Amino acid sequence: MERPSQYLVEKCASLAKALYFFTSSVDAMERRLTFLAQIDFWEWEIDEMIYAVQSFQERSRAWNAGKQGIDQMLREKGFVVKKNKLADAAIIRRYKGRWKPSVVAPIEMANKVVDRWNELLDICGSILQQDLQKYGVNAAKDFDKFKKRHLEFPEFPKVEEDD
């Protein structure tokens, strides 16, 4: 049994909702021009979402690590933890692992957000291009540099704990 990471689902859903706001038809021109005026912020938001989904595999190592593994990971970060605390965590992990579904990154959902992002860029580019042609101006913004690619489905062990 698998379930997507709730944290990542909420992250993707929030960004999808914001992008939907900019693509909806109510006050369309104002919304799209505002989006373009804020594009640095929104590009940071989508890049951060993509990073969170892509880095899930690495972060999931901590959920799967046994007592020795988590101890090593903590030491690499400069944290030293008493052995009894590690033992308590290992017992809880074994118990939870038997009853909890595997947690996976919501790659399909993230790719839908990427599609919405790219669609919004196409809409904005089209609007600007129409205005440029209308007034005989021959300068176009290169929206391709803002476009994002789909995330790929990695092959990695599934997480057996809550995220």
C-alpha positions as CSV (number, residue, x, y, z in Angstrom):
1,M,0.0,0.0,0.0
2,E,1.3,3.5,-0.9
3,R,0.3,7.0,-0.1
4,P,1.8,10.3,-1.3
5,S,3.7,12.5,1.1
6,Q,1.0,14.7,2.7
7,Y,3.5,17.6,3.0
8,L,4.3,17.4,-0.7
9,V,0.7,17.0,-1.7
10,E,-0.2,20.2,0.2
11,K,2.8,22.0,-1.3
12,C,1.8,21.0,-4.8
13,A,-1.9,21.8,-4.2
14,S,-1.1,25.3,-2.9
15,L,1.0,26.2,-5.9
16,A,-1.5,24.7,-8.3
17,K,-4.3,26.8,-6.7
18,A,-2.2,30.0,-7.1
19,L,-1.4,29.2,-10.7
20,Y,-5.1,28.5,-11.4
21,F,-5.8,31.9,-10.0
22,F,-3.6,33.5,-12.6
23,T,-5.1,31.4,-15.5
24,S,-8.7,31.9,-14.6
25,S,-10.8,34.2,-16.8
26,V,-11.9,36.6,-14.1
27,D,-9.8,39.8,-14.4
28,A,-7.6,37.7,-16.7
29,M,-5.4,40.5,-18.1
30,E,-4.7,42.1,-14.7
31,R,-3.9,38.7,-13.1
32,R,-1.5,37.7,-15.9
33,L,0.3,41.0,-15.9
34,T,0.6,40.8,-12.1
35,F,2.0,37.3,-12.5
36,L,4.6,38.6,-14.9
37,A,5.5,41.5,-12.6
38,Q,6.1,38.9,-9.9
39,I,7.6,36.2,-12.0
40,D,10.9,36.0,-10.0
41,F,8.9,35.1,-6.9
42,W,6.7,32.5,-8.7
43,E,9.6,30.9,-10.4
44,W,11.3,30.6,-7.0
45,E,8.1,28.9,-5.7
46,I,7.9,26.3,-8.5
47,D,11.6,25.6,-8.3
48,E,11.3,25.1,-4.6
49,M,8.3,22.7,-5.1
50,I,10.3,20.8,-7.7
51,Y,13.3,20.5,-5.4
52,A,11.1,19.3,-2.5
53,V,9.7,16.5,-4.7
54,Q,13.0,15.6,-6.3
55,S,14.8,15.5,-3.0
56,F,12.2,13.2,-1.3
57,Q,14.3,10.1,-2.0
58,E,17.3,11.6,-0.2
59,R,15.2,12.7,2.7
60,S,13.4,9.4,2.9
61,R,16.7,7.7,3.9
62,A,16.2,9.1,7.4
63,W,12.9,7.4,7.8
64,N,14.3,4.0,6.7
65,A,17.5,4.2,8.6
66,G,18.0,1.8,11.5
67,K,19.6,2.9,14.8
68,Q,23.1,2.8,13.4
69,G,22.0,4.5,10.2
70,I,20.3,7.4,11.9
71,D,23.2,7.7,14.3
72,Q,25.6,8.0,11.4
73,M,23.4,10.6,9.6
74,L,23.1,12.7,12.7
75,R,26.9,12.6,13.4
76,E,27.5,13.7,9.8
77,K,25.4,16.8,10.5
78,G,27.3,17.4,13.8
79,F,24.6,16.1,16.2
80,V,25.4,13.6,18.9
81,V,22.5,11.7,20.5
82,K,22.5,9.4,23.5
83,K,22.3,5.7,22.6
84,N,19.1,5.2,24.6
85,K,17.3,7.9,22.5
86,L,18.4,6.1,19.4
87,A,17.1,2.8,20.8
88,D,13.7,4.4,21.6
89,A,13.4,5.8,18.1
90,A,14.3,2.4,16.5
91,I,11.6,0.7,18.5
92,I,9.0,3.2,17.4
93,R,10.1,2.9,13.8
94,R,9.7,-0.8,13.8
95,Y,6.2,-0.6,15.3
96,K,5.1,2.2,12.8
97,G,6.6,0.4,9.9
98,R,4.3,-2.6,10.3
99,W,1.1,-0.5,10.3
100,K,1.8,2.5,8.0
101,P,1.6,2.5,4.2
102,S,4.7,3.3,2.1
103,V,5.1,7.0,1.5
104,V,6.0,8.2,-2.0
105,A,6.6,11.5,-3.7
106,P,3.6,12.8,-5.6
107,I,5.4,13.0,-9.0
108,E,2.2,13.0,-11.1
109,M,0.7,15.8,-9.1
110,A,3.9,17.8,-9.3
111,N,4.0,17.3,-13.1
112,K,0.4,18.7,-13.4
113,V,1.6,21.8,-11.5
114,V,4.5,22.0,-14.0
115,D,2.0,21.7,-16.9
116,R,-0.1,24.5,-15.4
117,W,3.1,26.7,-15.0
118,N,4.1,26.2,-18.6
119,E,0.5,26.8,-19.8
120,L,0.5,30.1,-17.9
121,L,3.8,31.1,-19.5
122,D,2.4,30.3,-22.9
123,I,-0.7,32.4,-22.2
124,C,1.4,35.4,-21.0
125,G,3.8,35.1,-23.9
126,S,0.8,35.1,-26.3
127,I,-0.6,38.2,-24.7
128,L,2.6,40.1,-24.9
129,Q,3.3,38.9,-28.5
130,Q,-0.2,40.1,-29.6
131,D,0.5,43.6,-28.1
132,L,3.9,43.7,-29.7
133,Q,2.6,42.9,-33.1
134,K,-0.4,45.3,-32.7
135,Y,2.0,48.2,-32.1
136,G,4.6,47.1,-34.6
137,V,7.2,46.5,-31.9
138,N,9.6,43.7,-32.7
139,A,10.8,42.6,-29.2
140,A,9.6,39.4,-27.5
141,K,10.3,38.1,-24.0
142,D,11.9,34.7,-24.1
143,F,9.5,32.6,-21.9
144,D,11.3,29.4,-22.7
145,K,13.9,30.2,-20.1
146,F,11.2,30.0,-17.4
147,K,9.7,26.7,-18.6
148,K,10.1,23.6,-16.4
149,R,10.4,20.0,-17.4
150,H,8.5,17.1,-16.0
151,L,9.9,15.3,-13.0
152,E,10.9,11.7,-13.6
153,F,9.8,8.7,-11.6
154,P,13.0,7.6,-9.7
155,E,13.7,4.0,-8.8
156,F,14.2,3.9,-5.0
157,P,13.0,2.1,-1.9
158,K,9.8,3.4,-0.6
159,V,9.6,5.0,2.8
160,E,7.9,2.9,5.5
161,E,7.2,5.8,7.9
162,D,5.2,9.0,8.2
163,D,6.8,12.0,6.6
